[in-house]
């Protein structure tokens, strides 16, 4: 599996620090692209959130996957931090 950060847009509001587009390549023929995923940071916690939609009074993620993307999102955060560090290094 390979993770590529396609775009990062800083946008600070509360715990949100920006939005990220990224690509996860599983094989040369199979990949997923996620766009406008919110990146949050508060104290020692960092997390990503795909957008949600309200249906019948409940908020549901627009993207669901089994098994969960939680571990993969941790790897995306590591790749994003390296991307930001590389872009801001002088």
VENNORVEN-V296304 format. One record per backbone hydrogen bond with DSSP energy under -1.0 kcal/mol. CO is the residue of the C=O (numbers start at 1). NH is the residue of the N-H. E is the energy in kcal/mol with one decimal. If there is no record, write none. Layout:
# VENNORVEN-V296304
co:CO nh:NH e:E
co:CO nh:NH e:E
This chain:
# VENNORVEN-V296304
co:2 nh:25 e:-3.0
co:4 nh:23 e:-2.7
co:7 nh:21 e:-2.7
co:9 nh:19 e:-2.4
co:13 nh:16 e:-1.9
co:15 nh:41 e:-2.8
co:16 nh:13 e:-2.1
co:17 nh:11 e:-1.5
co:18 nh:39 e:-3.1
co:19 nh:9 e:-2.9
co:20 nh:37 e:-2.4
co:21 nh:6 e:-2.5
co:21 nh:7 e:-1.6
co:22 nh:34 e:-3.0
co:23 nh:4 e:-2.6
co:24 nh:32 e:-2.1
co:25 nh:2 e:-2.5
co:27 nh:30 e:-1.0
co:30 nh:26 e:-2.5
co:30 nh:27 e:-1.7
co:32 nh:24 e:-2.8
co:34 nh:22 e:-2.3
co:37 nh:20 e:-2.3
co:38 nh:49 e:-2.1
co:39 nh:17 e:-3.0
co:39 nh:18 e:-1.2
co:40 nh:47 e:-2.0
co:42 nh:45 e:-2.6
co:45 nh:42 e:-2.4
co:47 nh:40 e:-3.2
co:49 nh:38 e:-2.1
co:51 nh:62 e:-2.7
co:53 nh:60 e:-2.8
co:55 nh:58 e:-1.8
co:58 nh:55 e:-3.1
co:60 nh:53 e:-2.7
co:69 nh:73 e:-3.3
co:70 nh:74 e:-1.6
co:71 nh:75 e:-1.4
co:72 nh:76 e:-2.0
co:73 nh:77 e:-2.3
co:74 nh:78 e:-1.8
co:75 nh:79 e:-2.2
co:76 nh:80 e:-2.8
co:77 nh:81 e:-2.6
co:78 nh:82 e:-1.9
co:79 nh:83 e:-2.2
co:80 nh:84 e:-2.9
co:81 nh:85 e:-2.4
co:82 nh:86 e:-2.4
co:83 nh:87 e:-2.0
co:84 nh:88 e:-1.6
